[in-house]
Amino acid sequence: MGLLSDPYRRRALSRLLLRLNTPLCVLCLAGGLGWFLGLAFQPLALRAYMSENAMGSTMVEERFALGERALAHARDFAAHKRKARGMPVAWLEKAMWNVGLEVYKQSFSRTLPFPDELRERYMVKGTNVYGILRAPRAASTESLVLSVPCSEGQQNNQAVGLMLALASYFRGQIYWAKDIIFLVNEHDLIGMEAWLEAYHNVNVTEVQSSGLLGRAGAIQAAVCLELSSDVITSFDVAVEGLNGQLPNLDLVNLFYAFCQKNSLLCTVQGKLQRSDWDSLPAYLHSLQTLLLMVLKQGSGRPQGDHGLFLRYHIEAITVRGINSFRQYKYDMSVVGKTLEGMFRKLNNLLERLHQSYFLYLLPSLSHFVSIGLYMPAFGFFILLLVLKALDLWMKLSRCDVDPPDQSCDGGPVAPEEPRLSLLTLVPPLVICHATGLALYFVPILGQHMATHHFPVSESEAVVLSVIAIYVAGLALPHNTHRVLTGAASDRGWMMLKLLSLLYLAMQLGCMALINFSLGFLLAVTMAPVAAVIQPTGSKALQAVLLVLVTPAATLLFCIFLYHELLEYPVTVLEGWQRFLQAIAEALLDHHLYGSVVFPFVAFFVYPCWLLLWNVLFWK
């Protein structure tokens, strides 16, 4: 306290901070990048372990010998699906009834805000079919869900057949203490959202449905199954949910444990696990897996039907059977045994999964990075913004001047630069956020007007309107300076930059608590450039840097990086098409499922970037 109360010592401290500000910022940048790169080194990550005692190892041996019946069900389902040219609702009801389940169906419809570019549809109509196996040893207070999406074409027919075979096997067992729901949902995420809203008697996304006539207990956990072939060579687990939510780590560990027990080849992000962790190729492999998870989580899109369960505090994962590794082949009996073992473990739960982690990153299935390990990497970038803001604040408060009569507490300042009011910053704040509001509302509301005046479809009009409004923001500095008072003073741009840095740090910090990957991707790109932007020096170079870190450019870069990590590179034209598709999907995800990525960028990140753009072109 004595150091801060003594004006001479405070002046010396401020001079020291001003002198070391640039080296400290460089250290923060290097520390943030170095810390994140170190997360993929396995000795620095925690080894996966099961926290829930109820799902620990037991002496029970899993049994499932209905593999041929599963294939027979799959062939029948495929035949009736081709005949009905869609989901064979009547056949599914009959098949579930023959197994011994309580069978119900739910019809739903959803009007899209604009036509889906891939399927060109305004209205989505479908039917969900589900059967309930009542627990013989307990009241219907808790339940588990096995979900299978009815995909278009011949995909996922094997998953429906395996689900019916599992239902037949489960029906003959007496140890179930929880109801089990077998669900076949149409139109993937839209059908799943309709079923979840009707099951919990809420209407979040304005989907129209007939309601549910039959319910089981409160859902404790869910497994979504997707199979691509009759023969499975590996299992891949998807964990990323809506808005970056993740399931309890114990559920992922349960999947990994049973894959090991049944000698199944399992992957995460499509990557096999390496045993030579101390080699450079193994480290690069773990880093690729980690980056793929960061990119998927940062998109905010659910990577499977399980992603919508997480909104209702239901732990869920999507398990995908893949036929890609020719030297490994597993039949339906092994796959069914693995799922049966997982459900028996979940059946033993005495309470919801809560002991393990909900915030983590996975460089592999055997190791994980907890929030306490990855958050410092993000904290370094926030510290960079805070240090630069502190530098500007000390310059504005005139604590670094030499005359002894100057006060560090806001005393007299130089007469040629009068003190400016914070009201001076209101016009750029209002104009930049008004542009963000236009970016959010105008594309959807003006799509019909655009189609009348231009030869484009509704989806193209929406995407092109987003791009047009986004690019039009580059002209804002020429408009905001007309309504500014005292714009010629250096204090003006310093105050605006100080506000922009604190604003950026606050919004990225809030987002990192919800979706760490999105906050980190924006911080690693925007924070260094935001710290160096000023209206002096080479404006052309600074303008290029600022354009390269805009959220749209970050999205385009992430698309190319994602395909490089998947070892499936795309051309510039393909990357641009995927960029346009990603914009349309972000809008659809927001209006259909409640994704917050697009409104967060439109309401906060883009206006903050425009404030920095105004700082650069300050007159």
KOLLUM-772983 format. One line per 4 residues: their letters; for each residue y negated, x, z of C-alpha. Coordinates in steps of 0.02 Angstrom, whole numbers, plus 50000, padded with zeros to 5 digits. Layout:
<recs>
A> Y,X,Z ~ ...
</recs>
This chain:
<recs>
MGLL> 50000,50000,50000 ~ 49884,50144,50035 ~ 49908,50209,49859 ~ 49856,50041,49784
SDPY> 49710,50009,49903 ~ 49628,50180,49879 ~ 49523,50170,49718 ~ 49535,50356,49683
RRRA> 49724,50361,49702 ~ 49740,50201,49601 ~ 49634,50280,49465 ~ 49746,50435,49466
LSRL> 49902,50327,49456 ~ 49831,50229,49311 ~ 49788,50389,49218 ~ 49966,50451,49246
LLRL> 50040,50288,49180 ~ 49926,50291,49029 ~ 49972,50470,48991 ~ 50160,50438,49008
NTPL> 50162,50265,48931 ~ 50221,50319,48758 ~ 50360,50434,48822 ~ 50420,50298,48940
CVLC> 50424,50171,48799 ~ 50527,50291,48692 ~ 50646,50318,48837 ~ 50665,50129,48858
LAGG> 50706,50109,48674 ~ 50834,50250,48678 ~ 50905,50189,48843 ~ 50929,50010,48781
LGWF> 51016,50064,48622 ~ 51120,50196,48710 ~ 51173,50076,48848 ~ 51230,49945,48724
LGLA> 51327,50071,48620 ~ 51412,50131,48778 ~ 51479,49957,48814 ~ 51613,49978,48681
FQPL> 51684,50133,48767 ~ 51839,50065,48855 ~ 51830,50172,49015 ~ 51658,50095,49047
ALRA> 51723,49916,49025 ~ 51825,49819,49152 ~ 52009,49788,49126 ~ 52053,49604,49103
YMSE> 52140,49522,49250 ~ 52185,49346,49306 ~ 52074,49281,49445 ~ 52154,49110,49467
NAMG> 52308,49123,49578 ~ 52379,48959,49513 ~ 52398,49037,49341 ~ 52481,49196,49401
STMV> 52654,49253,49351 ~ 52802,49142,49397 ~ 52990,49146,49376 ~ 52985,49002,49252
EERF> 53051,49036,49077 ~ 52967,48943,48934 ~ 53081,48849,48817 ~ 53045,48764,48653
ALGE> 53179,48742,48520 ~ 53097,48612,48406 ~ 53030,48730,48275 ~ 53123,48646,48131
RALA> 53065,48475,48189 ~ 52886,48539,48188 ~ 52904,48593,48007 ~ 52980,48424,47962
HARD> 52834,48333,48042 ~ 52714,48447,47948 ~ 52795,48406,47780 ~ 52791,48219,47816
FAAH> 52610,48229,47870 ~ 52562,48325,47712 ~ 52649,48196,47601 ~ 52565,48047,47684
KRKA> 52399,48140,47683 ~ 52407,48163,47495 ~ 52458,47981,47473 ~ 52315,47916,47580
RGMP> 52191,48043,47507 ~ 52133,48076,47681 ~ 52192,48062,47858 ~ 52352,47955,47869
VAWL> 52300,47852,48020 ~ 52444,47726,48014 ~ 52575,47862,47997 ~ 52502,47962,48142
EKAM> 52499,47809,48254 ~ 52680,47773,48213 ~ 52734,47954,48238 ~ 52649,47967,48408
WNVG> 52720,47799,48460 ~ 52895,47856,48414 ~ 52872,48009,48523 ~ 52831,47898,48672
LEVY> 52643,47916,48689 ~ 52509,47787,48722 ~ 52422,47784,48552 ~ 52241,47741,48518
KQSF> 52119,47767,48376 ~ 51931,47781,48362 ~ 51826,47751,48207 ~ 51657,47838,48194
SRTL> 51514,47866,48072 ~ 51368,47984,48068 ~ 51216,47986,47955 ~ 51163,48163,47912
PFPD> 50977,48209,47917 ~ 50998,48276,47739 ~ 51151,48294,47627 ~ 51273,48432,47667
ELRE> 51255,48559,47525 ~ 51440,48603,47523 ~ 51507,48424,47523 ~ 51353,48328,47463
RYMV> 51372,48183,47581 ~ 51244,48075,47672 ~ 51364,47975,47779 ~ 51519,48041,47867
KGTN> 51651,47912,47912 ~ 51818,47946,47990 ~ 51949,47902,48119 ~ 52017,47999,48267
VYGI> 52195,47967,48326 ~ 52253,48020,48498 ~ 52402,47992,48610 ~ 52413,48006,48799
LRAP> 52563,48071,48893 ~ 52548,48004,49070 ~ 52594,48123,49210 ~ 52753,48062,49297
RAAS> 52716,48154,49460 ~ 52532,48114,49491 ~ 52398,47984,49466 ~ 52292,47991,49308
TESL> 52150,48088,49387 ~ 52158,48249,49284 ~ 52209,48289,49107 ~ 52230,48425,48976
VLSV> 52193,48414,48789 ~ 52286,48485,48640 ~ 52172,48458,48489 ~ 52212,48481,48305
PCSE> 52078,48455,48170 ~ 52133,48362,48014 ~ 52057,48476,47884 ~ 52031,48437,47701
GQQN> 52164,48487,47576 ~ 52329,48559,47637 ~ 52256,48661,47779 ~ 52315,48639,47958
NQAV> 52461,48524,47916 ~ 52575,48640,48014 ~ 52468,48621,48169 ~ 52489,48431,48165
GLML> 52677,48451,48147 ~ 52685,48573,48293 ~ 52579,48457,48400 ~ 52699,48312,48370
ALAS> 52848,48423,48410 ~ 52764,48482,48570 ~ 52726,48303,48619 ~ 52910,48260,48595
YFRG> 52962,48408,48702 ~ 52833,48373,48837 ~ 52889,48192,48846 ~ 53060,48247,48909
QIYW> 52993,48355,49053 ~ 52961,48290,49228 ~ 52850,48428,49300 ~ 52685,48369,49228
AKDI> 52552,48337,49360 ~ 52411,48306,49234 ~ 52397,48187,49088 ~ 52406,48272,48919
IFLV> 52303,48208,48773 ~ 52360,48247,48596 ~ 52211,48226,48481 ~ 52197,48233,48291
NEHD> 52012,48228,48245 ~ 51944,48202,48071 ~ 51795,48295,47996 ~ 51813,48438,48119
LIGM> 51660,48456,48232 ~ 51585,48286,48191 ~ 51745,48196,48238 ~ 51765,48300,48395
EAWL> 51587,48264,48449 ~ 51615,48077,48421 ~ 51773,48080,48527 ~ 51695,48180,48668
EAYH> 51542,48069,48677 ~ 51649,47912,48682 ~ 51767,47987,48812 ~ 51622,48029,48928
NVNV> 51526,47870,48884 ~ 51368,47959,48825 ~ 51271,47962,48662 ~ 51190,48132,48640
TEVQ> 51188,48151,48450 ~ 51169,47969,48394 ~ 51344,47960,48321 ~ 51409,47783,48296
SSGL> 51586,47752,48358 ~ 51699,47609,48409 ~ 51726,47678,48584 ~ 51890,47723,48667
LGRA> 52014,47594,48729 ~ 52120,47720,48822 ~ 52070,47860,48938 ~ 52159,47988,49045
GAIQ> 52092,48085,49193 ~ 51949,48208,49198 ~ 51983,48343,49069 ~ 52013,48512,49151
AAVC> 52047,48620,48998 ~ 52078,48606,48812 ~ 52164,48708,48677 ~ 52118,48681,48494
LELS> 52255,48733,48373 ~ 52236,48788,48192 ~ 52381,48854,48087 ~ 52368,48915,47908
SDVI> 52552,48933,47863 ~ 52731,48891,47910 ~ 52754,49073,47959 ~ 52630,49149,48082
TSFD> 52602,49336,48090 ~ 52464,49342,48221 ~ 52360,49236,48337 ~ 52170,49247,48341
VAVE> 52068,49172,48482 ~ 51892,49103,48460 ~ 51783,49091,48615 ~ 51603,49067,48555
GLNG> 51540,48891,48583 ~ 51383,48790,48553 ~ 51224,48885,48598 ~ 51324,49039,48643
QLPN> 51423,48959,48784 ~ 51587,49043,48829 ~ 51743,48977,48916 ~ 51803,49044,49082
LDLV> 51878,49215,49055 ~ 52039,49163,49143 ~ 52080,49049,48996 ~ 52063,49194,48874
NLFY> 52168,49304,48989 ~ 52300,49167,48995 ~ 52313,49168,48805 ~ 52325,49357,48802
AFCQ> 52458,49360,48939 ~ 52573,49239,48848 ~ 52550,49329,48683 ~ 52608,49487,48769
KNSL> 52751,49398,48855 ~ 52818,49326,48692 ~ 52780,49485,48593 ~ 52653,49395,48484
LCTV> 52525,49495,48388 ~ 52354,49435,48451 ~ 52178,49476,48392 ~ 51999,49438,48437
QGKL> 51865,49429,48300 ~ 52010,49462,48181 ~ 52029,49639,48249 ~ 52190,49712,48316
QRSD> 52185,49810,48478 ~ 52206,49998,48472 ~ 52293,50100,48606 ~ 52209,50267,48572
WDSL> 52049,50222,48665 ~ 51994,50403,48684 ~ 51973,50434,48497 ~ 51818,50406,48391
PAYL> 51904,50281,48272 ~ 51958,50177,48422 ~ 51780,50176,48491 ~ 51710,50123,48322
HSLQ> 51843,49987,48314 ~ 51791,49920,48485 ~ 51608,49930,48435 ~ 51643,49827,48278
TLLL> 51732,49695,48383 ~ 51588,49691,48507 ~ 51457,49675,48369 ~ 51553,49535,48285
MVLK> 51554,49437,48448 ~ 51367,49468,48471 ~ 51329,49406,48295 ~ 51437,49251,48314
QGSG> 51370,49209,48486 ~ 51192,49241,48431 ~ 51208,49114,48290 ~ 51230,48976,48419
RPQG> 51362,48893,48308 ~ 51528,48837,48384 ~ 51665,48944,48308 ~ 51791,48803,48325
DHGL> 51814,48629,48394 ~ 51826,48703,48568 ~ 51640,48745,48562 ~ 51591,48564,48594
FLRY> 51702,48547,48748 ~ 51600,48679,48838 ~ 51447,48564,48840 ~ 51545,48448,48956
HIEA> 51600,48590,49071 ~ 51775,48587,48999 ~ 51852,48759,48975 ~ 51922,48770,48798
ITVR> 51973,48897,48666 ~ 52026,48886,48485 ~ 52190,48971,48439 ~ 52214,49012,48255
GINS> 52381,49059,48181 ~ 52356,49180,48037 ~ 52476,49239,47903 ~ 52405,49409,47855
FRQY> 52513,49547,47928 ~ 52672,49553,47826 ~ 52771,49662,47945 ~ 52759,49532,48085
KYDM> 52829,49356,48066 ~ 52850,49221,48197 ~ 52922,49048,48174 ~ 52863,48886,48252
SVVG> 52981,48903,48400 ~ 52891,49059,48463 ~ 52721,48981,48434 ~ 52774,48821,48524
KTLE> 52845,48922,48669 ~ 52679,49010,48690 ~ 52580,48847,48693 ~ 52705,48765,48808
GMFR> 52687,48909,48931 ~ 52498,48898,48927 ~ 52501,48712,48964 ~ 52624,48736,49107
KLNN> 52507,48863,49185 ~ 52357,48747,49162 ~ 52462,48609,49238 ~ 52470,48711,49400
LLER> 52281,48713,49422 ~ 52223,48639,49587 ~ 52040,48640,49535 ~ 51932,48682,49386
LHQS> 51929,48860,49323 ~ 51785,48942,49414 ~ 51837,49108,49491 ~ 51823,49219,49338
YFLY> 51675,49259,49225 ~ 51578,49139,49114 ~ 51458,49272,49045 ~ 51545,49418,48961
LLPS> 51572,49514,48800 ~ 51742,49564,48728 ~ 51765,49734,48645 ~ 51952,49694,48652
LSHF> 52068,49569,48734 ~ 52121,49693,48867 ~ 51944,49739,48921 ~ 51783,49643,48947
VSIG> 51601,49679,48985 ~ 51525,49573,49123 ~ 51345,49517,49135 ~ 51308,49651,49263
LYMP> 51353,49785,49135 ~ 51270,49720,48977 ~ 51109,49650,49050 ~ 51029,49823,49080
AFGF> 51034,49854,48893 ~ 50923,49702,48869 ~ 50817,49747,49020 ~ 50764,49911,48940
FILL> 50683,49818,48795 ~ 50595,49698,48912 ~ 50534,49848,49012 ~ 50464,49921,48851
LVLK> 50359,49764,48824 ~ 50302,49763,49006 ~ 50251,49946,49001 ~ 50148,49918,48843
ALDL> 50069,49763,48919 ~ 50028,49863,49076 ~ 49945,49995,48968 ~ 49835,49864,48885
WMKL> 49793,49782,49051 ~ 49734,49946,49127 ~ 49629,49983,48974 ~ 49551,49811,48984
SRCD> 49515,49828,49170 ~ 49431,49998,49138 ~ 49532,50088,49271 ~ 49544,50244,49164
VDPP> 49359,50286,49148 ~ 49289,50444,49223 ~ 49121,50391,49302 ~ 49145,50368,49490
DQSC> 49039,50212,49497 ~ 49164,50116,49392 ~ 49274,49997,49489 ~ 49460,49972,49456
DGGP> 49451,49795,49516 ~ 49352,49728,49370 ~ 49182,49806,49407 ~ 49043,49838,49281
VAPE> 49100,49883,49107 ~ 49018,49957,48955 ~ 48872,49849,48896 ~ 48917,49864,48712
EPRL> 49083,49770,48740 ~ 49050,49612,48843 ~ 49194,49535,48938 ~ 49280,49399,48837
SLLT> 49346,49236,48905 ~ 49527,49185,48890 ~ 49466,49031,48797 ~ 49438,49148,48650
LVPP> 49626,49157,48627 ~ 49649,48969,48617 ~ 49618,48951,48429 ~ 49752,49076,48373
LVIC> 49875,49005,48499 ~ 49845,48827,48439 ~ 49852,48872,48253 ~ 50010,48977,48269
HATG> 50102,48845,48369 ~ 50043,48710,48249 ~ 50125,48810,48111 ~ 50285,48814,48215
LALY> 50278,48625,48235 ~ 50258,48606,48047 ~ 50407,48721,48021 ~ 50512,48606,48130
FVPI> 50456,48432,48074 ~ 50392,48443,47894 ~ 50555,48496,47803 ~ 50653,48346,47868
LGQH> 50514,48218,47857 ~ 50454,48272,47685 ~ 50620,48294,47595 ~ 50608,48128,47501
MATH> 50431,48164,47444 ~ 50485,48335,47383 ~ 50628,48264,47280 ~ 50509,48144,47193
HFPV> 50392,48281,47138 ~ 50513,48425,47107 ~ 50683,48433,47021 ~ 50779,48481,47177
SESE> 50906,48397,47290 ~ 50868,48346,47469 ~ 50958,48495,47545 ~ 50869,48615,47427
AVVL> 50702,48532,47468 ~ 50730,48555,47654 ~ 50776,48739,47640 ~ 50636,48779,47517
SVIA> 50511,48689,47628 ~ 50564,48794,47776 ~ 50540,48953,47675 ~ 50372,48895,47605
IYVA> 50300,48853,47776 ~ 50369,49015,47846 ~ 50287,49120,47711 ~ 50124,49021,47721
GLAL> 50101,49086,47898 ~ 50056,49255,47825 ~ 49885,49182,47778 ~ 49843,49130,47957
PHNT> 49737,49282,48004 ~ 49611,49233,47869 ~ 49593,49061,47951 ~ 49598,49100,48137
HRVL> 49460,49229,48131 ~ 49337,49097,48068 ~ 49347,49003,48233 ~ 49353,49156,48348
TGAA> 49203,49212,48450 ~ 49185,49397,48486 ~ 49320,49443,48363 ~ 49235,49606,48319
SDRG> 49266,49676,48493 ~ 49417,49785,48528 ~ 49442,49683,48685 ~ 49485,49533,48577
WMML> 49639,49605,48494 ~ 49691,49693,48654 ~ 49688,49529,48750 ~ 49783,49441,48611
KLLS> 49915,49578,48604 ~ 49932,49579,48793 ~ 49963,49393,48791 ~ 50085,49410,48645
LLYL> 50188,49546,48731 ~ 50203,49448,48892 ~ 50243,49290,48795 ~ 50378,49378,48696
AMQL> 50454,49457,48851 ~ 50457,49289,48941 ~ 50540,49191,48800 ~ 50669,49326,48763
GCMA> 50711,49340,48947 ~ 50739,49153,48960 ~ 50847,49150,48804 ~ 50952,49298,48863
LINF> 51004,49197,49015 ~ 51069,49059,48901 ~ 51126,49158,48749 ~ 51122,49344,48781
SLGF> 51168,49392,48604 ~ 51024,49296,48525 ~ 50899,49366,48650 ~ 50965,49543,48625
LLAV> 50961,49534,48434 ~ 50780,49475,48437 ~ 50732,49602,48570 ~ 50808,49752,48482
TMAP> 50713,49709,48322 ~ 50547,49637,48382 ~ 50511,49732,48543 ~ 50486,49908,48471
VAAV> 50375,49848,48328 ~ 50277,49730,48441 ~ 50236,49877,48554 ~ 50158,49983,48416
IQPT> 50063,49849,48319 ~ 49874,49869,48322 ~ 49732,49842,48196 ~ 49701,50029,48178
GSKA> 49798,50158,48079 ~ 49901,50121,47925 ~ 49900,49932,47911 ~ 50015,49933,47760
LQAV> 50153,50024,47852 ~ 50134,49916,48007 ~ 50136,49758,47899 ~ 50299,49812,47817
LLVL> 50377,49847,47988 ~ 50319,49680,48056 ~ 50389,49586,47906 ~ 50555,49678,47924
VTPA> 50575,49617,48104 ~ 50526,49436,48073 ~ 50665,49315,48127 ~ 50704,49272,47945
ATLL> 50727,49456,47899 ~ 50834,49480,48055 ~ 50945,49336,47999 ~ 50964,49412,47825
FCIF> 51007,49582,47899 ~ 51135,49504,48017 ~ 51221,49418,47871 ~ 51246,49582,47779
LYHE> 51299,49670,47940 ~ 51424,49532,47982 ~ 51513,49549,47815 ~ 51513,49738,47828
LLEY> 51597,49726,47998 ~ 51724,49606,47925 ~ 51757,49736,47790 ~ 51709,49606,47660
PVTV> 51540,49665,47592 ~ 51435,49547,47487 ~ 51311,49578,47348 ~ 51125,49548,47364
LEGW> 51137,49382,47272 ~ 51283,49324,47380 ~ 51189,49377,47535 ~ 51036,49277,47481
QRFL> 51145,49122,47449 ~ 51224,49140,47621 ~ 51049,49160,47694 ~ 50995,48993,47619
QAIA> 51158,48914,47678 ~ 51130,48982,47854 ~ 50958,48899,47861 ~ 51032,48731,47809
EALL> 51175,48749,47934 ~ 51053,48791,48074 ~ 50957,48630,48041 ~ 51118,48528,48030
DHHL> 51188,48605,48189 ~ 51029,48559,48282 ~ 51024,48378,48225 ~ 51213,48349,48232
YGSV> 51267,48443,48388 ~ 51108,48493,48480 ~ 51099,48678,48439 ~ 50939,48756,48509
VFPF> 50927,48907,48394 ~ 50817,48829,48259 ~ 50693,48742,48378 ~ 50685,48901,48483
VAFF> 50636,49003,48331 ~ 50516,48871,48265 ~ 50429,48831,48430 ~ 50424,49002,48513
VYPC> 50483,49155,48416 ~ 50393,49119,48252 ~ 50225,49076,48334 ~ 50239,49235,48440
WLLL> 50270,49336,48282 ~ 50117,49254,48203 ~ 50013,49309,48353 ~ 50067,49488,48321
WNVL> 50024,49464,48137 ~ 49849,49409,48190 ~ 49834,49564,48300 ~ 49875,49675,48152
FWK> 49742,49599,48040 ~ 49609,49581,48174 ~ 49435,49597,48100
</recs>
